[in-house]
């Protein structure tokens, strides 16, 4: 991880991570609290937050469009809050969206907590004023579909979105889950996902890790980029 000057947000500098670094940070964090599975299965992300940050997830009424927020104190993560509306919806899609939101919030804690804790009172409430302005917090809104995947300048959200896949679908376990669908062409025998099997793979990954298909498709693009098979990227 290195630090770059920031032109977005209230912080003069921001942490920069390669995706491989985020993968390692998230996998190591899961292992540190004994929650990295031995085989492909759903990650207990709420339990991870409790053990890693020593806080309990709180479900509250939040403003429209706000999925959750992470509040920080001098020692790092102080609160993780998720919209009660997500929980009360009650269907499978909503339950999976809760887990994605929790992974997103955990990503803020893992990747940015040290920067925000050091900034302290100079930060105030980051990127929104709907929660307690006395608490440095990253307020996370439901993203517009066209920017949910890509980088729109909000580096803090882009990094947390990358952590969703790294936490809920660890790369080695995704490869393990798709062992029967992968081919190994080329001199170096690098495993690839044939384009015609990509949608089937997304369904199998979604089922194995209990995530929504959209999350599975995005994660497959991280692990098996379509550009490597001559196809368009998502």
Beta strands, then each sheet from edge to edge (+ up, - down):
strand 1: 2-5
strand 2: 13-16
strand 3: 58-60
strand 4: 66-73
strand 5: 76-83
strand 6: 125-126
strand 7: 136-141
strand 8: 182-183
strand 9: 192-193
sheet 1: 1+ 2-
sheet 2: 3+ 5+ 4- 7+ 6+
sheet 3: 8+ 9-
end
